[in-house]
Amino acid sequence: MKIYTVYFSILGFIATVVFGSIIYSNIFIKGSQKSADSKTLRRIYNEDPDTLNLITANDTQSTAFQSLVYESLASRNFVNPDVWVPVLAESWDFDPDTLTYTIHLRDNVYWHPITLPDTKRVVEGVKFTAKDVQFTFDAILNKNVECPFLRMAYEDSEAEDPTWKYKIKYWIEDDLTFKVQWLKPYFLMHTYTLGMAIMPRHVFSVDKKGEPISLDFSGKEFANGFNNHWANTKMCGTGPMMFDSWVRDKRFSLKRWDEYWGTPYNFDRVNYIAIRNDNTVLQKIEDEEADMTGIARSVLYLKGKKSEAAKEGKVIFDDYYRPSYRYVGYNLNRPFFQDKKVRWALSHAVPVQTIIDKVWKGLARPTTGPFLPDSSSTDQSLKPIQFSLTKARQLLDEAGWIDTDDDGIRDKVIDGVKYDASYELLIFAGAPDYEVLARFIQENNRKIGVEVSIEPTKWALMLDKMNKRTFDAVILGWMMSWTSDPKQIWHSDYAHEPNSSNHISYESEKVDALIDELQTTVLEKDQVKIFQEIHREIYEDQPYTFLFQEKGKAAYNARIHNVKFYAMRPCSWSGQWYVGDTPPPTMPLEVIPPTKEETERGYLNETPTEEQQIEAGALPVKEPVASDQ
């Protein structure tokens, strides 16, 4: 049976713009490119990722680039994300008594060819085996590899064995059989066993000459070589498309992998061009020089819907709620933000509904916490914080921030040091709507005696500042997975760890205890109670000013057929798209809902039968976090 995959990614930053889009033909030339090759999918992206390393990358753009190249052992079905379908794993068995997965790997799967930089030798014809799966787990669990956002799912702070601080053990049975045993129950066992995309050992374990970096994959020497690996600007996967080229700030391209084991992708090439200007992006789609793009700004999206291209049916505009939320995050290492009353004051000073109406043109809705508004994890009794400058001033007074020198800025002496009520607000450079949002915050903060300076910053530098916690406050967003572990963002274990997702250094004993309880809670109804309690505690603490969930705004050329949007990120899947009058053969979209027993248990015991897989629609889903929009 031939099955496409969806690359399952855990959590990714949302740069304060949007995802990719399309463009440029097989030959790069200056000027207009109106001719559309039916075998080339043209897209646009607006910011280069820092790395393409599958494990250390933690942003949506890198995931978008990786999505057609790398594959996971299994993936969630787009129509019903509670259903898992095999990908690199042909099947698996789960023993609930020992919490052990026996994973039977697909045979005759080959890694893409790749060239060693120093010797120029092409490494090709390498089979995917259990050694690659083991290597991927080894790299993630190496404490010096820069992926704390992944490693946290496996870490066990209560482990009795001082030499093994993880919840899992894993081993190779043979080339095509791999076992993973969880040492204690974990509510995301399935996700972190089967949902991980796999890396090629023969590439990422060697240097530029093809010599081993280190024979000890748990050591610092290997981690240093892995974090700074020569292949971090390339990709070598098992997916239907393979890496072709990347010129930073200009273009990125993929080409068809003719030896792909599954159903071929419907395009021979995927060509991206870097375009940062939102007006230019809209112009490209209206001029039919682009096939699919996200429209970052609501005002431009609404303008596009009224364009001649839209009226003539040449370009289709569509919107949908994205599984994401925006926020202002406060670095809690800064004295000004350490008092909860100050954070509540700052939240009262943000006119969220006005911003939604005037800047986002109604294409968003307020949020109250770290879970999506329609999610069962959200406590619906919590209401968006009222915009009230009077209440904000009152809270700042109560917190002891008073303007003692009549300069218009409040101040306070803490441990003998006088601090002004002022901070720098980091925003993504070149995103006009977020500049307007920041100015709303700046102006209303001024009215309550708080000085805000706006710092537009390129994405790579933003990531660096957050990773090192050398910022005051930041406007950002989180793209949410279908199920995710709040430990990554909210647990104090990661409050001071470099490169962690808890970049604001949030610490709460109550939230820690709830997250720890959640880890071993398997029943869904009990998980919901814990999630809602976490929501209430974080709402009470206000470490973020929670802003809104915005709608994704897509525009695509009418030549692209079968474009659909889903609740699970990346919300659309280019493996379904095609050009021409006759749709290519594809799997049906019907799915098997999980049984009541499976829902209550919280995980699936067995691989679906082949008949069930066909019925369930093992979709050719080849995208991650925010790729196809």
C-alpha positions as a printed NumPy array, in Angstrom:
array([[  0.   ,   0.   ,   0.   ],
       [  1.328,   3.429,  -0.931],
       [  0.902,   6.086,   1.712],
       [  1.888,   9.721,   1.927],
       [  2.879,  11.211,   5.219],
       [  2.302,  14.239,   7.336],
       [  5.384,  15.441,   9.147],
       [  4.345,  15.886,  12.764],
       [  6.03 ,  18.797,  14.435],
       [  5.603,  19.617,  18.107],
       [  5.401,  23.366,  18.523],
       [  6.744,  26.104,  16.319],
       [  7.192,  29.819,  16.692],
       [  5.011,  31.95 ,  14.479],
       [  7.14 ,  34.726,  13.077],
       [  4.886,  37.751,  13.198],
       [  4.219,  37.481,   9.5  ],
       [  2.91 ,  34.383,   7.784],
       [  3.902,  31.273,   6.088],
       [  5.13 ,  30.546,   2.66 ],
       [  3.717,  31.107,  -0.733],
       [  5.243,  30.429,  -4.137],
       [  6.993,  31.443,  -7.296],
       [  9.867,  31.417,  -9.768],
       [ 10.189,  28.921, -12.543],
       [ 12.921,  26.356, -13.094],
       [ 15.266,  28.982, -14.483],
       [ 15.71 ,  32.102, -12.379],
       [ 15.41 ,  35.238, -14.478],
       [ 14.719,  38.853, -13.782],
       [ 11.372,  40.391, -14.573],
       [  7.902,  38.999, -14.965],
       [  7.279,  35.242, -14.824],
       [  3.742,  34.867, -16.049],
       [  4.157,  31.446, -17.641],
       [  3.036,  28.714, -15.278],
       [  4.598,  25.282, -15.652],
       [  1.982,  22.669, -14.731],
       [  4.695,  20.548, -13.124],
       [  6.092,  23.358, -10.961],
       [  4.446,  24.636,  -7.8  ],
       [  5.521,  28.247,  -7.315],
       [  5.615,  29.63 ,  -3.809],
       [  6.797,  32.581,  -1.723],
       [  8.493,  32.799,   1.65 ],
       [  9.476,  35.911,   3.548],
       [ 12.186,  34.957,   6.033],
       [ 14.965,  32.385,   5.948],
       [ 15.177,  29.924,   8.828],
       [ 18.341,  29.8  ,  10.868],
       [ 18.839,  26.086,  10.201],
       [ 17.251,  23.184,   8.33 ],
       [ 18.354,  20.681,  10.96 ],
       [ 15.254,  18.6  ,  11.642],
       [ 15.907,  18.352,  15.378],
       [ 17.299,  21.763,  16.33 ],
       [ 15.011,  23.915,  14.152],
       [ 12.019,  25.35 ,  16.024],
       [ 10.296,  27.708,  13.597],
       [  7.517,  27.335,  11.062],
       [  9.514,  28.243,   7.959],
       [ 12.116,  25.509,   8.456],
       [  9.285,  23.055,   9.054],
       [  7.609,  24.178,   5.833],
       [ 10.795,  23.514,   3.878],
       [ 11.297,  20.136,   5.578],
       [  7.748,  18.864,   5.184],
       [  8.055,  17.194,   1.779],
       [ 11.566,  15.889,   2.439],
       [ 11.476,  14.224,   5.867],
       [  8.992,  11.638,   7.073],
       [  7.844,  10.285,  10.415],
       [  7.132,   6.714,  11.49 ],
       [  3.405,   7.466,  11.486],
       [  1.224,  10.511,  11.013],
       [ -2.139,  11.905,  11.981],
       [ -4.942,  11.877,   9.444],
       [ -5.852,  15.402,   8.38 ],
       [ -9.598,  14.837,   8.355],
       [ -9.632,  13.061,  11.708],
       [ -6.385,  13.828,  13.552],
       [ -7.198,  11.293,  16.266],
       [ -6.464,   8.556,  13.715],
       [ -2.84 ,   7.565,  13.064],
       [ -1.686,   6.036,   9.778],
       [  1.63 ,   4.268,   9.046],
       [  4.382,   6.011,   7.088],
       [  7.966,   4.83 ,   7.585],
       [  6.536,   2.341,  10.029],
       [  4.609,  -0.275,   8.086],
       [  2.86 ,  -1.36 ,  11.279],
       [  3.29 ,  -1.421,  15.032],
       [  2.093,  -3.247,  18.124],
       [  1.617,  -1.758,  21.558],
       [  1.703,  -3.73 ,  24.799],
       [ -0.271,  -1.723,  27.399],
       [  1.104,  -3.82 ,  30.256],
       [  4.758,  -3.017,  29.554],
       [  4.109,   0.247,  27.628],
       [  6.233,  -1.157,  24.799],
       [  5.922,  -0.347,  21.104],
       [  7.216,  -2.865,  18.582],
       [  7.617,  -0.928,  15.343],
       [  7.892,  -2.78 ,  12.055],
       [  9.672,  -0.537,   9.566],
       [  8.92 ,  -0.284,   5.882],
       [ 11.414,  -2.117,   3.641],
       [ 13.018,  -0.769,   0.458],
       [ 12.932,   2.87 ,   1.546],
       [ 16.03 ,   4.823,   0.504],
       [ 17.544,   8.094,   1.616],
       [ 17.992,  10.872,  -0.909],
       [ 21.512,  11.215,  -2.357],
       [ 23.713,  13.899,  -0.824],
       [ 27.209,  15.195,  -1.649],
       [ 29.984,  15.361,   0.966],
       [ 31.398,  18.933,   0.897],
       [ 35.131,  18.133,   1.117],
       [ 35.432,  15.041,  -1.053],
       [ 32.542,  15.878,  -3.423],
       [ 31.583,  12.219,  -3.198],
       [ 27.887,  11.549,  -3.751],
       [ 26.473,   9.262,  -1.069],
       [ 23.502,   7.401,  -2.536],
       [ 21.647,   4.1  ,  -2.411],
       [ 21.547,   4.068,   1.415],
       [ 18.56 ,   2.186,   2.87 ],
       [ 16.473,   3.465,   5.736],
       [ 16.802,   1.09 ,   8.728],
       [ 16.263,   0.88 ,  12.473],
       [ 19.724,   2.426,  12.919],
       [ 18.315,   5.736,  11.658],
       [ 15.443,   5.591,  14.149],
       [ 17.847,   4.84 ,  16.992],
       [ 20.153,   7.641,  15.853],
       [ 17.272,  10.138,  15.878],
       [ 16.382,   9.258,  19.472],
       [ 20.088,   9.327,  20.438],
       [ 20.48 ,  12.846,  19.059],
       [ 17.357,  14.177,  20.751],
       [ 18.38 ,  12.74 ,  24.134],
       [ 21.926,  14.105,  23.966],
       [ 21.722,  16.903,  26.56 ],
       [ 24.1  ,  19.088,  24.538],
       [ 22.099,  18.95 ,  21.33 ],
       [ 20.145,  22.182,  20.974],
       [ 16.606,  20.759,  21.127],
       [ 15.299,  21.153,  24.71 ],
       [ 11.815,  21.728,  23.251],
       [ 11.848,  18.102,  22.016],
       [ 13.923,  16.492,  24.742],
       [ 11.632,  17.685,  27.524],
       [  8.989,  15.13 ,  26.482],
       [ 11.354,  12.287,  27.359],
       [ 13.   ,  13.689,  30.465],
       [ 12.15 ,  12.264,  33.88 ],
       [ 13.081,  14.478,  36.806],
       [ 12.122,  11.67 ,  39.202],
       [ 14.293,   8.99 ,  37.596],
       [ 16.112,   6.909,  40.194],
       [ 18.935,   5.872,  37.861],
       [ 21.42 ,   8.782,  37.851],
       [ 22.835,   7.604,  34.504],
       [ 19.477,   7.61 ,  32.696],
       [ 17.134,  10.53 ,  33.302],
       [ 14.603,   9.652,  30.634],
       [ 11.144,   8.068,  30.482],
       [ 12.007,   5.742,  27.618],
       [ 14.341,   2.971,  26.624],
       [ 14.74 ,   1.899,  23.014],
       [ 16.654,  -0.696,  21.07 ],
       [ 17.071,  -2.368,  17.687],
       [ 15.654,  -5.851,  17.209],
       [ 16.81 ,  -6.113,  13.598],
       [ 17.197,  -3.812,  10.589],
       [ 13.44 ,  -3.4  ,  10.23 ],
       [ 12.238,  -3.778,  13.818],
       [ 12.63 ,  -1.161,  16.519],
       [ 11.32 ,  -1.164,  20.086],
       [ 10.47 ,   1.715,  22.397],
       [  9.484,   1.142,  26.02 ],
       [  8.082,   3.896,  28.163],
       [  9.144,   3.487,  31.763],
       [  6.038,   5.309,  32.982],
       [  2.762,   6.316,  31.322],
       [  2.803,   9.561,  29.348],
       [ -0.254,  11.173,  27.814],
       [  1.599,  11.839,  24.533],
       [  3.334,   8.472,  24.196],
       [  2.007,   7.911,  20.699],
       [  3.078,  11.32 ,  19.481],
       [  6.62 ,  11.072,  20.81 ],
       [  7.085,   7.477,  19.716],
       [  5.559,   7.402,  16.247],
       [  5.187,  11.077,  15.403],
       [  8.867,  11.962,  15.272],
       [ 10.401,  12.572,  11.838],
       [ 13.541,  10.506,  11.277],
       [ 17.053,  11.727,  10.42 ],
       [ 19.693,   9.908,   8.315],
       [ 22.441,   8.506,  10.513],
       [ 24.891,   8.172,   7.606],
       [ 24.723,  11.95 ,   7.046],
       [ 24.451,  13.587,  10.464],
       [ 26.949,  11.311,  12.202],
       [ 29.839,  12.257,   9.887],
       [ 31.918,  15.345,   9.104],
       [ 32.517,  16.996,   5.721],
       [ 34.881,  14.221,   4.698],
       [ 32.51 ,  11.456,   5.682],
       [ 34.469,  10.563,   8.823],
       [ 32.606,   9.918,  12.113],
       [ 32.153,  13.023,  14.261],
       [ 32.263,  10.824,  17.345],
       [ 31.421,   7.209,  18.087],
       [ 29.612,   8.356,  21.236],
       [ 26.287,   9.908,  20.213],
       [ 25.617,  10.92 ,  23.818],
       [ 28.772,  13.018,  24.152],
       [ 29.541,  16.703,  23.809],
       [ 31.876,  16.219,  20.85 ],
       [ 29.093,  14.665,  18.803],
       [ 26.617,  17.361,  19.929],
       [ 28.917,  20.172,  18.838],
       [ 29.343,  18.582,  15.438],
       [ 25.612,  17.947,  15.146],
       [ 24.538,  21.467,  16.189],
       [ 26.884,  22.997,  13.615],
       [ 26.642,  20.276,  10.999],
       [ 27.539,  20.903,   7.37 ],
       [ 24.153,  19.482,   6.308],
       [ 22.203,  22.036,   8.369],
       [ 21.834,  24.096,   5.183],
       [ 20.746,  21.061,   3.165],
       [ 18.31 ,  18.203,   3.666],
       [ 18.46 ,  14.458,   3.143],
       [ 15.179,  12.642,   3.717],
       [ 13.003,   9.819,   2.44 ],
       [ 10.054,  11.911,   1.24 ],
       [  8.659,  12.473,  -2.278],
       [ 10.679,  15.662,  -2.795],
       [ 14.388,  16.232,  -2.274],
       [ 16.511,  19.274,  -1.556],
       [ 17.719,  21.131,  -4.647],
       [ 19.1  ,  24.547,  -3.701],
       [ 18.942,  27.386,  -1.202],
       [ 20.253,  30.911,  -1.645],
       [ 19.494,  32.896,   1.498],
       [ 17.213,  35.889,   1.05 ],
       [ 16.57 ,  34.863,  -2.55 ],
       [ 15.209,  31.402,  -3.225],
       [ 14.718,  27.814,  -2.112],
       [ 13.81 ,  24.819,  -4.248],
       [ 12.879,  21.139,  -4.062],
       [ 12.801,  18.573,  -6.859],
       [ 11.069,  15.236,  -7.282],
       [ 12.692,  12.125,  -5.764],
       [ 12.135,   9.556,  -8.496],
       [ 12.898,   6.617,  -6.195],
       [ 10.228,   7.542,  -3.687],
       [  8.607,   4.499,  -2.094],
       [  5.07 ,   5.914,  -2.   ],
       [  2.595,   7.764,  -4.187],
       [  4.446,  10.465,  -6.167],
       [  3.902,  14.132,  -5.412],
       [  1.769,  15.871,  -8.043],
       [  4.507,  18.371,  -8.99 ],
       [  8.065,  17.865, -10.247],
       [  9.385,  20.964,  -8.502],
       [  8.495,  23.29 ,  -5.641],
       [ 10.14 ,  26.67 ,  -6.134],
       [ 10.109,  29.361,  -3.467],
       [ 11.207,  32.977,  -3.857],
       [ 11.892,  35.296,  -0.91 ],
       [  9.517,  38.281,  -0.919],
       [  9.159,  40.316,   2.26 ],
       [  6.91 ,  43.092,   1.044],
       [  3.246,  42.223,   1.63 ],
       [  2.043,  44.421,  -1.229],
       [  4.406,  42.661,  -3.614],
       [  3.132,  39.282,  -2.462],
       [ -0.453,  40.302,  -3.232],
       [  0.584,  41.698,  -6.609],
       [  2.311,  38.43 ,  -7.529],
       [ -0.781,  36.35 ,  -6.792],
       [ -3.063,  38.789,  -8.648],
       [ -0.711,  38.781, -11.661],
       [ -0.855,  34.96 , -11.656],
       [  2.858,  34.697, -10.985],
       [  2.19 ,  32.715,  -7.826],
       [  0.208,  29.569,  -7.1  ],
       [ -0.464,  29.766,  -3.357],
       [  0.337,  32.318,  -0.708],
       [ -0.681,  33.453,   2.711],
       [ -1.761,  37.079,   2.978],
       [ -0.361,  38.463,   6.211],
       [ -2.369,  41.661,   6.462],
       [ -6.138,  41.685,   6.717],
       [ -6.45 ,  44.967,   4.834],
       [ -4.576,  43.49 ,   1.864],
       [ -6.583,  40.267,   2.009],
       [ -9.867,  42.196,   1.861],
       [ -8.457,  44.341,  -0.941],
       [ -7.501,  41.194,  -2.846],
       [-11.014,  39.761,  -2.498],
       [-12.296,  42.801,  -4.407],
       [ -9.611,  42.675,  -7.107],
       [-10.305,  42.014, -10.774],
       [ -8.387,  38.736, -10.523],
       [-10.781,  37.561,  -7.816],
       [-13.894,  38.801,  -9.654],
       [-12.802,  36.991, -12.823],
       [-12.21 ,  33.78 , -10.881],
       [ -8.475,  33.695, -11.602],
       [ -7.498,  33.898,  -7.937],
       [ -9.39 ,  32.422,  -5.002],
       [ -9.283,  34.019,  -1.537],
       [-10.242,  32.002,   1.535],
       [ -9.905,  32.322,   5.31 ],
       [-10.123,  29.953,   8.275],
       [ -9.128,  29.953,  11.94 ],
       [ -5.541,  28.872,  12.371],
       [ -4.545,  26.697,  15.359],
       [ -2.506,  29.523,  16.85 ],
       [ -2.607,  32.493,  19.173],
       [ -0.741,  35.793,  19.495],
       [  0.595,  37.274,  22.689],
       [  2.863,  39.817,  24.322],
       [  5.425,  37.911,  26.374],
       [  7.228,  39.52 ,  29.306],
       [ 10.746,  38.516,  30.34 ],
       [ 10.125,  37.729,  33.997],
       [ 13.803,  38.138,  34.819],
       [ 13.254,  41.894,  34.459],
       [ 12.307,  43.592,  37.778],
       [  9.449,  45.574,  36.22 ],
       [  7.555,  42.429,  35.162],
       [  7.979,  40.362,  38.317],
       [  4.88 ,  41.667,  40.099],
       [  1.65 ,  40.051,  38.902],
       [ -0.223,  43.327,  39.408],
       [  2.073,  45.01 ,  36.881],
       [  1.371,  42.294,  34.293],
       [ -2.386,  42.617,  34.852],
       [ -2.052,  46.392,  34.475],
       [ -0.275,  45.949,  31.148],
       [ -2.974,  43.536,  29.955],
       [ -5.713,  46.023,  30.929],
       [ -3.871,  48.63 ,  28.829],
       [ -4.16 ,  46.689,  25.538],
       [ -7.401,  47.38 ,  23.601],
       [ -7.575,  43.908,  22.055],
       [-11.049,  44.176,  20.512],
       [-10.246,  47.57 ,  18.998],
       [ -7.086,  46.12 ,  17.485],
       [ -9.045,  43.172,  16.066],
       [-11.664,  45.5  ,  14.566],
       [ -9.393,  48.233,  13.212],
       [ -6.169,  46.425,  12.307],
       [ -7.263,  42.826,  11.688],
       [-10.585,  43.951,  10.206],
       [-12.522,  41.475,  12.315],
       [-10.502,  38.468,  11.085],
       [ -9.537,  37.354,  14.599],
       [-11.093,  36.655,  18.006],
       [ -9.82 ,  37.334,  21.532],
       [ -8.078,  34.61 ,  23.531],
       [ -7.689,  34.239,  27.277],
       [ -4.921,  31.675,  27.633],
       [ -2.524,  29.21 ,  26.052],
       [ -5.183,  26.952,  24.512],
       [ -7.414,  27.59 ,  21.528],
       [-10.863,  29.137,  22.166],
       [-12.831,  26.103,  20.933],
       [-10.58 ,  23.566,  22.619],
       [-11.833,  21.409,  25.479],
       [ -8.633,  22.479,  27.264],
       [ -9.96 ,  26.034,  27.54 ],
       [-11.944,  27.129,  30.59 ],
       [-14.819,  28.927,  28.881],
       [-15.727,  30.775,  32.084],
       [-12.623,  32.973,  31.743],
       [-13.337,  36.158,  29.855],
       [-10.993,  38.411,  27.846],
       [ -9.433,  41.064,  30.059],
       [-11.305,  44.333,  29.88 ],
       [ -9.529,  47.318,  28.369],
       [ -9.385,  49.838,  31.222],
       [ -6.657,  52.426,  31.703],
       [ -8.235,  53.346,  35.044],
       [ -7.831,  49.791,  36.315],
       [ -4.294,  49.66 ,  34.891],
       [ -3.291,  52.826,  36.796],
       [ -4.853,  51.508,  39.996],
       [ -2.89 ,  48.233,  39.79 ],
       [  0.401,  50.024,  39.125],
       [ -0.25 ,  52.26 ,  42.145],
       [ -0.937,  49.178,  44.287],
       [  2.295,  47.61 ,  43.042],
       [  4.265,  50.669,  44.192],
       [  5.118,  52.058,  40.765],
       [  4.679,  55.833,  41.207],
       [  6.079,  58.776,  39.239],
       [  8.276,  60.244,  41.976],
       [ 10.179,  62.727,  39.807],
       [  7.323,  64.085,  37.64 ],
       [  8.908,  62.99 ,  34.346],
       [  5.789,  61.167,  33.19 ],
       [  7.294,  57.72 ,  33.819],
       [  6.555,  55.706,  36.919],
       [  9.439,  54.368,  38.966],
       [ 10.183,  52.21 ,  41.98 ],
       [ 13.132,  51.389,  44.214],
       [ 13.798,  47.622,  44.351],
       [ 16.63 ,  46.311,  46.558],
       [ 18.113,  49.787,  46.718],
       [ 18.053,  50.343,  42.953],
       [ 15.686,  52.777,  41.254],
       [ 13.973,  51.373,  38.164],
       [ 11.861,  53.222,  35.636],
       [  8.646,  51.657,  34.363],
       [  9.998,  51.251,  30.847],
       [ 10.788,  48.427,  28.47 ],
       [ 11.733,  47.569,  24.911],
       [  9.088,  45.76 ,  22.88 ],
       [ 10.552,  43.389,  20.316],
       [  8.556,  42.946,  17.105],
       [  9.245,  41.296,  13.771],
       [ 10.722,  43.789,  11.3  ],
       [  8.733,  44.483,   8.165],
       [  5.304,  43.47 ,   9.485],
       [  3.172,  46.639,   9.311],
       [  0.188,  45.286,  11.26 ],
       [  2.417,  44.402,  14.169],
       [  3.976,  47.845,  14.093],
       [  0.455,  49.268,  14.419],
       [ -0.29 ,  46.788,  17.234],
       [  2.926,  47.832,  18.979],
       [  1.99 ,  51.504,  18.644],
       [ -1.389,  50.807,  20.275],
       [  0.502,  49.25 ,  23.173],
       [  3.058,  52.057,  23.27 ],
       [  0.465,  54.825,  23.297],
       [ -1.755,  53.274,  25.962],
       [  1.256,  52.417,  28.125],
       [  2.276,  56.073,  27.884],
       [ -1.121,  57.048,  29.261],
       [ -0.566,  54.934,  32.379],
       [  2.99 ,  56.179,  32.939],
       [  4.936,  53.352,  31.285],
       [  7.492,  54.043,  28.561],
       [  7.717,  51.562,  25.686],
       [ 10.287,  51.668,  22.901],
       [  9.476,  49.556,  19.841],
       [ 12.321,  47.451,  18.451],
       [ 11.654,  46.004,  14.955],
       [ 14.027,  43.051,  14.596],
       [ 14.842,  40.425,  11.971],
       [ 13.66 ,  36.917,  12.758],
       [ 17.09 ,  35.341,  13.237],
       [ 18.065,  38.051,  15.732],
       [ 14.693,  37.736,  17.495],
       [ 15.293,  34.022,  17.977],
       [ 18.777,  34.705,  19.298],
       [ 17.511,  37.29 ,  21.795],
       [ 14.758,  34.972,  23.007],
       [ 17.07 ,  31.991,  23.272],
       [ 19.506,  34.05 ,  25.337],
       [ 16.73 ,  35.993,  27.135],
       [ 18.305,  39.324,  26.216],
       [ 14.964,  41.046,  25.619],
       [ 12.331,  42.824,  27.715],
       [  9.048,  42.008,  25.989],
       [  8.106,  40.501,  22.643],
       [  5.052,  40.186,  20.398],
       [  4.935,  36.626,  19.137],
       [  2.648,  33.691,  18.572],
       [  2.466,  29.958,  19.053],
       [  1.211,  27.54 ,  16.419],
       [ -0.471,  24.705,  18.286],
       [ -0.264,  20.995,  17.539],
       [ -3.387,  18.848,  17.662],
       [ -2.22 ,  17.708,  21.076],
       [  0.721,  19.323,  22.8  ],
       [  2.502,  19.245,  26.116],
       [  2.364,  22.539,  28.054],
       [  5.589,  21.551,  29.761],
       [  7.561,  22.87 ,  26.821],
       [  6.435,  26.462,  27.363],
       [  5.233,  26.682,  30.945],
       [  7.265,  24.386,  33.225],
       [  9.951,  25.923,  35.437],
       [ 12.392,  23.144,  34.485],
       [ 12.961,  25.149,  31.313],
       [ 12.696,  28.653,  32.758],
       [ 16.426,  29.274,  32.613],
       [ 17.582,  26.733,  30.051],
       [ 19.08 ,  28.301,  26.907],
       [ 17.096,  27.774,  23.691],
       [ 14.009,  26.544,  25.532],
       [ 10.474,  27.55 ,  24.582],
       [  9.96 ,  29.038,  28.054],
       [ 11.789,  32.125,  26.874],
       [ 10.003,  34.401,  29.375],
       [ 11.332,  32.32 ,  32.329],
       [  7.878,  31.618,  33.741],
       [  7.881,  29.719,  37.057],
       [  4.886,  28.551,  39.072],
       [  4.811,  25.732,  41.603],
       [  1.081,  25.212,  40.987],
       [  1.466,  25.007,  37.226],
       [  4.5  ,  22.744,  37.594],
       [  2.485,  20.353,  39.76 ],
       [ -0.415,  20.308,  37.293],
       [  1.879,  19.705,  34.33 ],
       [  3.65 ,  16.926,  36.224],
       [  0.287,  15.322,  36.982],
       [ -0.746,  15.625,  33.349],
       [  2.299,  13.692,  32.175],
       [  0.967,  10.392,  33.512],
       [ -2.743,  11.058,  33.072],
       [ -4.037,   8.84 ,  30.285],
       [ -7.814,   9.284,  30.49 ],
       [ -8.96 ,  12.153,  28.293],
       [-11.648,  13.392,  30.696],
       [ -9.025,  13.73 ,  33.437],
       [ -6.636,  15.474,  31.057],
       [ -9.328,  18.06 ,  30.264],
       [ -9.734,  18.923,  33.952],
       [ -5.977,  19.434,  34.339],
       [ -5.676,  21.5  ,  31.168],
       [ -8.46 ,  23.802,  32.338],
       [ -6.83 ,  24.236,  35.733],
       [ -3.54 ,  25.103,  34.004],
       [ -5.472,  27.649,  31.952],
       [ -6.921,  29.233,  35.102],
       [ -3.539,  29.462,  36.836],
       [ -1.8  ,  31.022,  33.834],
       [ -4.698,  33.429,  33.31 ],
       [ -4.339,  34.502,  36.936],
       [ -0.564,  35.006,  36.565],
       [ -0.732,  36.869,  33.197],
       [  2.863,  36.079,  32.145],
       [  1.609,  36.836,  28.64 ],
       [ -0.919,  39.388,  27.569],
       [ -3.019,  37.015,  25.499],
       [ -4.204,  38.801,  22.377],
       [ -6.158,  36.846,  19.769],
       [ -6.498,  33.873,  17.474],
       [ -6.358,  35.198,  13.959],
       [ -7.709,  33.755,  10.781],
       [ -5.379,  32.345,   8.197],
       [ -5.826,  34.235,   4.951],
       [ -4.95 ,  32.299,   1.818],
       [ -4.919,  33.233,  -1.858],
       [ -4.282,  30.721,  -4.608],
       [ -4.332,  30.562,  -8.369],
       [ -7.468,  28.934,  -9.76 ],
       [ -5.287,  26.532, -11.766],
       [ -4.562,  24.741,  -8.469],
       [ -7.363,  22.301,  -7.692],
       [ -8.469,  20.486,  -4.551],
       [ -7.258,  23.076,  -2.035],
       [ -8.836,  22.348,   1.347],
       [ -8.326,  23.647,   4.863],
       [ -8.247,  21.6  ,   8.06 ],
       [ -8.312,  22.165,  11.799],
       [ -4.886,  20.56 ,  12.236],
       [ -1.812,  22.452,  11.224],
       [ -0.522,  23.183,   8.692],
       [ -4.238,  23.503,   7.842],
       [ -3.712,  22.681,   4.186],
       [ -1.8  ,  19.967,   2.414],
       [ -0.161,  20.407,  -0.97 ],
       [ -0.118,  16.643,  -1.567],
       [ -3.807,  16.994,  -2.494],
       [ -3.286,  19.799,  -4.975],
       [ -3.045,  19.282,  -8.713],
       [ -3.151,  21.171, -12.015],
       [ -5.276,  20.075, -14.953],
       [ -8.757,  18.759, -15.614],
       [ -8.264,  15.204, -14.397],
       [ -7.485,  14.627, -10.72 ],
       [ -4.659,  12.151, -10.094],
       [ -5.398,   8.95 ,  -8.169],
       [ -5.717,   9.714,  -4.473],
       [ -6.827,   8.068,  -1.259],
       [-10.42 ,   8.653,  -0.069],
       [-10.854,  11.123,   2.744],
       [-13.202,   9.038,   4.893],
       [-11.698,   8.06 ,   8.206],
       [-12.358,   5.624,  10.999],
       [-13.203,   7.472,  14.199],
       [-11.437,   6.136,  17.268],
       [-13.495,   3.771,  19.375],
       [-14.854,   4.841,  22.735],
       [-12.304,   2.558,  24.393],
       [ -9.447,   4.148,  22.432],
       [-10.649,   7.637,  23.291],
       [-10.877,   6.843,  26.995],
       [ -7.55 ,   5.047,  26.98 ],
       [ -5.871,   7.958,  25.246],
       [ -3.803,   5.952,  22.775],
       [ -4.249,   3.377,  20.042],
       [ -3.276,  -0.217,  20.721],
       [ -2.76 ,  -1.514,  17.225],
       [ -1.973,  -0.448,  13.706],
       [ -5.124,  -0.217,  11.571],
       [ -5.5  ,  -3.069,   9.098],
       [ -4.694,  -2.34 ,   5.466],
       [ -8.423,  -2.291,   4.683],
       [ -8.968,   0.205,   7.478],
       [ -6.047,   2.34 ,   6.322],
       [ -7.486,   2.615,   2.829],
       [-10.888,   3.44 ,   4.263],
       [ -9.295,   5.907,   6.654],
       [ -7.593,   7.82 ,   3.869],
       [ -3.847,   7.632,   4.44 ],
       [ -3.544,  11.102,   3.056],
       [ -0.551,  12.291,   1.05 ],
       [ -0.103,  14.925,   3.716],
       [  3.321,  16.382,   3.498],
       [  3.463,  19.459,   5.597],
       [  4.266,  20.692,   9.055],
       [  3.375,  23.572,  11.239],
       [  2.54 ,  26.376,   8.852],
       [  3.756,  25.195,   5.552],
       [  1.092,  25.347,   2.915],
       [ -0.284,  28.697,   3.836]])
